[in-house]
Amino acid sequence: MQLTNHLDPEDWDEFARFVAEFTAEEIQELAQSIKGEVWRPVPDTLKQALQQEGCPEEGSDLLEVIQDYRHNIRPYRVGNTHPRFFGWVQGTGTMPALMADIAISAMNSNCGGRDHGAIYIERQVINWCKQLLGFPSDSGGLMTSGTSASTQYAMQIAMFKKLGIEHKQKGFFGENRPLRCYTSIEGHSSIIKAVQTCGIGSDNLVVIQTDAHNKILLDELEQKIKEDLEQGFKPFMVLVNAGTVNTGAFDDFKQVRKLCDQYACWMHIDGAFGAWMKIAEEPYHSLSAGLELADSLAFDFHKLMYVQFDSGGLLVRDEKFHRKVFTIRPNYLERHGQALAGGDPWFCDYGLELSRSFRALKVWFTFKTYGHKKLGQAVTKNCQLAELLAQQVEHSPYLQKVSEPVSNILTFKIKTEKDPDRHNQLCEKVVSTLQLAGDVVFSLTKCHEFRVIRASITNHRTTEEDIIYSIDRLNQLIQAQA
């Protein structure tokens, strides 16, 4: 199919049929792929060819472009749609959100602002999040690309809250008392990136040890804050975890809130996936106790809400201050009258992006289709499968748990190999072998001197059979190396 009429099709009805057939084939391929290989490597020859191919000067028939995609791109998925993908923390995508993605592209809405339907859907989704996650009705927030971006925004807001909004003009370079922020050793790398790129410097990120349950040590946190005050630093922010990336652990939010109030610190919760325990069944629901006490909460929909990438969110208790930090309205963006330039406040007033996609529609389709009760049941099931995985590890003659499953994440090691170097080599080998065979995707992390296997159950398609099969394959590989 040629598109020659000023980039549009000449026959819109024909093009609609063409797109419908394309979409149907993609869905059929997705259905097949979740029964096949989890992952396959991109051939070196293809990598080289893609790197060397120049930008086309002349166009091609759209069907040829599609065939190129299906032959050279689609077979090499990352694998997160597959029920035996347990690597990192990556969601699966929902079918309603797939349809929403088509609508998003067709509408092509810029959600930076102005007065149009997409803005009201994002406001509605943010309101739903406030209700579900326990934030006050007068708090604020926005959709982001993910928790990394949300954390960056929260840190910027916290800096101005501590030093004063006038520093938007003055800058921070006149401050002779460096800001200090605090997180546990289990804090996500996005925190380091935020402190570095916000100008605080990672030397001013104080890393606190954790207890036997991987929770931040509150006594050590308070002691470090006191020491920093005595040395002339300015403690301003404590970043805690609703689901640590390595073990899925939750900090004690109520006690952290007390410390933040006592020492005038901003309390931020990284709830990338763990925030959604708030809608899960017990005992997982109780993990989120105190989540609503945060000054800011970062979370993702593209993890345990299973929505397609990218789709994250940020809630901020002080909506008015949040807006003060980011609002800039040059003359070409001034509101006037009740027409399209109205609709205040704009979402660009809450973040860096003036041009923003209609991410909220994917969440809206998903929540409207399933309801939060059914989504909460899916979160519960993922956590229960993590418990089943722990049981399978416990019964294995070759494997040993490193941590108990708190939510949906489990880490474990190879107990038959005591030497750290040999253990790490074997651990990496079996995980790589499973990936290259297309059987199972686990990821790796570190516990002391040991590389350990990490499984994140973040897939609504995963079954008990997938868990049992995956541990059986690990046992077979380790046994073969004995």
N, C-alpha and C positions, 0 to 999 in steps of 0.2 A: 504493500500500500504506500503510495506516494503522497506526501503532504506538501503541496506546492502553492496553495492559495493563501499567500501571506502567512505561512506557518500553520494555518488551520486546514482541516479537511474540507474538500469541496462538498462532500455528501456526509452530513452529520449523522444520518440514520445508519449509513453503512459503517461509519466509524464506531458508532455505538455497538453494533453487532460484533465488530472486530474486537473491541475492548472486552465485551462480555465473554467472547470465546477465549481471549487471552487470560482473563481473570479465572474462568472456570478451569482452564488447564493448570494454572498456578496452584489453585486450591487442590486439585487432584494430585499434583506433584507433591504438595505439602503432606497430604494424607499418606502417600506412598513413602515419603522420606522418613516419617516417624516410625516406620517399621523396618527401615534399612540401616545403613551405616550411620553411626552418630556423627562421624567426621572423616574427612579424607584430605590428605595434603594437596596443596596446589603444585602441579608439576613444575620443575625448574624451567623447562622450555616455555611454558605458558607465562610464568612470571617474567621471564626475559622479553617475551613477545609483547606483553602488555606494557612493560616499561619503555620499550623501544618504539612503539607505534605512535606516530605523530598525530596531531589534531587534524581531523578530516577537513579538507578544503571544500569538497563537494559532498552533498548528502547521499544517503542510501535509501533504498526501499525500507520502510519500517519493519516489514517482515524479516528482512535480512538482519536488521539490528536485533530483533527478538531472538532469532536463531543463534546469533553470536552470544547473546546473554545466556541462553539456555545451554549452550555448549561449553562456554568458557567461564561462566560466573556461578550460575545456580548450583552446579554439582559440588561446589566447594563451600558449602554453608559453614558457619561457625559451629552449628550443631545444637544450639540452645533450644530449638523446637522439639528435640528428640527426648523421649522419656528417660533415657539413660545418660543425659548430660547433667553432671553434678559439679562441673567446674565453676569456680568463682561464684558470683551471685547474679545469674541472668535469667530473666523471665522468658515466657514462652510465646506470648501474644495470644489474643482472643480473636474469635471470628467476628464478633461485632466490631471490634476495633479495626480489624482488617477492612471492613466495609467503611468504617469512618475514615480510614486513610484515603480511600478513593474519594469520598466526599470532601475531605480536607483539600486534596489536590484540585478537585473540580472548582471548589469555591475560591481557593487561593486567597484566603483572608489574611490581612496583616493585623495581628492582634496587639500591636503596640498601643493602639488607642482608637479614637473616634467612636461614633455612635452607630453600631451595627450588631447584628444578631450574635456573632461569635463572641463578642465581649461579654454579653450577658450569660452565655453558657459557661465561660471561664469563671465569672463571678459565682454562678450557681455551683460549679464544681468546688470552688474554694469554700463556699458556705457548707457544702456537704462534708468537706474535710474537717472544718471547724467543729461541726456537730459530731462526727464520728470519732475524732481524736481529742475531743474535750476542750477545745479552745473557746474563749469567750466570743460572743456574737459580734462584738465590736473590734475584734482583732483583724489583722489583714493578712494578705498573702498573694501568691501568684504561682503560675505554672513555670517550671524551669526545665532545662535539659536534663537535670538529674541532681542528686544530692551534692556532688562536687560543686556545681554552680550555686546551689542553695547555701552551702556552707560559706562560700566566698562572700555572698551577699550578706549573710548573717554577721560575719566578722566585720565587714565594712560598717554595718549599722551599729554594732557594739562599740567600735572605735569612736565614732562620733558621739555616741551616747555617753561615753566616759569622758571625752575631752571637750565636747561642745560642738554644736552644729556650725559655729562660726569657723571651724577649721576647714570647712569646704572652701573658703576663700584663703585662709591663712596658711593651710597646709600643716603638716605635722613636724616639719624639720626644726621648728623652734622649741620643741618639747625637750627638756633636759632630763626628764625622768622616763626611761623607756617603758613601754607597755609590756605586760607579761600576760600570757594566757596558759592554760593548763589542760592537759588531757592525759588519759592513761596510756600505758605502753601498748594497749590494744586499739588505740585510736587509728582511724583510717588515714592513708597517705594524703588524701585530699586536704586534711587539716594542715599538714606540712606545706603543701602547695599554697594554701590560702595565706598562711602567716608569711611565707616568703614573698608572694606577689602583692600582698597588701602593704608591704614595707615594714612589717614588724620584725621580720628576720627569724629564722628558725632557732637561732641562739636564744630567743626570748620565748620559745615554746618549752614549758617545763613539763617533762614527761614523768608521770606518777606510776609507781608500781601497782600491781593488782593482787588481790587475795587469792585464796585457793579456788574461788569460784569465778575468777577473772573479772571481778568488779574493782573499780578504782578504790584505792585505799584512802578513806576519808581522813584519817589522822595525818597521813603523810601529805595529803592535799592541803589541809589547814596549816600544817607546819611550814610547807613551802611558801604559802601565801604570806604567813607572818614573817618569814625570813626575807622575802622580797620587799615587804613594806619597810622593814628595818634597814635594808640596804638602799632604799630610795627608789625602788621600782614602783610601777603602777599596775597592780593586778586589775584586769578588766574583764576577763572572760574565762569561763570553764566550759569545756566541750566534753560531753559525756555520751555514752552509747546506749542506744536501744537496739541491741543485737550487734555484738562485736564481729568484725569481719572474719576472725579466725575461729571463734567458738560459739558465736551467737548469744553471748552473755549480755545481761542488762545491769546497768549501774543502779544504785539506790537514789532515785530522783528526788525523793522527799528530803533526804539528808543533804544532798547536794544543794537543793534549793535553800535550805537553812544557811549553809555556808556562803552561798552567793549573796543572800540578803545581808548577812553579817559583815561581809567584806566588799559590798557594793560591786559585785561582779555580774556580768551578763551570763545567763545560763542557756547554753545551746545544746540541743539533743540531736545527735546523728541517728536518725531513725530510718536509714535507707531502706531496709526491709523490715526491721523490727517494729516500727511504728504500727504496722498493721496487725500486730498481736492484739491491738485494741479491739478488733472486731472478731478475733478468734474465740473459740470455746475454751473453757478451763481445762487444764491448769495454765494454758498459755496466755489467756486474757490477763491474768493477774501480773504477768511480767511487766505490763505497761503501766502499772500503778504509778501515778505522779507524772506521767507524760505531759499532762495538761499544765504543769507548773512551769514549763520552760518559757523563757523569753522568746526563743525561736526554735522551730522544729523543722528539720530537713527530712525529706522522705521521697521515695520513688513509687511510681505506679508501674514501672517496667520491671519490677522484681516481683514481690509477692501479691501484687494486684494483676500481674500477668499481661499487662497492656503492652503493645508494641513500643519499641524504642523510637524516639527518646521521649520520656514523659516523667518529669519529676515535679516536686512541689516544695514550697516554703510557706510556713505560717509564722507570723510575727505578732506578738501580743500587743505591742504599741503601734497600731496602724498609722497613726498620725506622724509619729517620728520616723517610721519606716519611709513614709512618703516624702518627708522633708529631706531625707538623705539623698534621694535619687531624682527628685523633680527638677527638671530644667525645661523651660518652655520658651524657646526663641520665638520671634515674631511670626514665623511661618507655621508654628504649631499652636498659636493662641486659639482658644475656643471663641466662637462667635455664634450667637443665636441658638436656635434649636435644631440646626441642620446637622450634617455629617460631622462637622468639626466639634460638636458637643460631646456628651457622654462622659463627662468627668466623674471620677478620676480615671486617667488612662493607665494601662498596665506598664507603659514605659516610665511612669512615675514611681515604680517600685523596683526597677532594675536597670541594667545597662542597655538592654535591647530596645531599640525603637522599632525594628522590624522583627516580628515574632510570629511563629506559625500557630495554627489553631490546634495546639496539642490537646486542649481540653475536650475536644469532640471525641477522641478515642476513649477517654475516661468516661465521658457522659454516656456513650453507646454501651460501654461495658457495665457501668453501674445500673443504667436503666434496664438493660437486658436481664442481668442476673440478680440484681439487688445485693445489698451488702451482707445479708445473712448467708447467701450461698457462697459469696466470695470468702467470707469468714470461715465457712466450713472447708473450703479448699485450703486455706492457710492452716487450719487445724490438721487436715489430712497430711500436708507436707511435714508438719512437726511430728506427727505420729509415725510417718515413714522414717524420719531421722531416728526415732526410738527403735524401730525395727532394725535399721541399719546397725545401731549400737549393739543390739542383741546378737545379730549375725556376726559382728566383729568379736563379741565376747565368746561366742561358741567356736570361733575359728582357732585352729591350732597354730596359726601363723601370724595373727594380728592382735593388736592390743590398743585399747582406747587411750588416747591422750587426754581427752576431756569428756565429761558427761554431756549428753545432748540437752541443751537448755531449750532451744527452739528448733530451728530447721537445719542446723549445721553440726557436723561431727568431724573431729580430727582423730586420726589413728595412725599407728606405726607398725612396723614389722618386728614382732617380738623375738623372732628366731635369730635375729642378727644384732648382736650387742655392740660391735665395734661401730662407732659413729660414721666413719668414712665409708666402710663397706655397706652399712645400713643405708646411707644416703644414696650411694650408687645403685643399690638394688631397688630402693624406693623409686628413684627417678626412672629406672629401667622398666619396671612393671607398669608404672603409670603411662609412660611413653608407648610401650607395647600395646596396651589396651587402646590408646588413642589411635595409633597407626593402623590397628586392625579394625577400627571403626566399631569396637564393641562397647566401650564405656569411656566417658570423659570424667576423670577426677582432676583436681588441681593439687598443687603442693604448697605448703607453707613451712614454717620453721618453729620448732619448740626446743629451746636451748640449743644444743649442738646438733640436733637431729632434724633432718628434713622429714616432714610427716605428710600423710595423705589427708586431703581435706575434701569433704563432700558437702555440697549445699543442695538441699532438696527444695528447689524453687520452681517446680514444674507441675502443673495441674494434671499432666498426662502420666506421671510416674505411678507405677503400681507396686504392690508387694512383690510380684514376680520379677520386676526390674531390679529391685533391691537384692533379692536372693541370687539372681543370675550374676549380678555385678560382683558380689562377694565370692561366689563360686569361681568366677574367672580369676579374681585376684589370688585365691587359694591355689588354683591350678598353676598359675605362673610362678608363684613363690616356691611351690613344691618342686617345680621343674628346675629351679635354680639350686636346690639343696644338694 
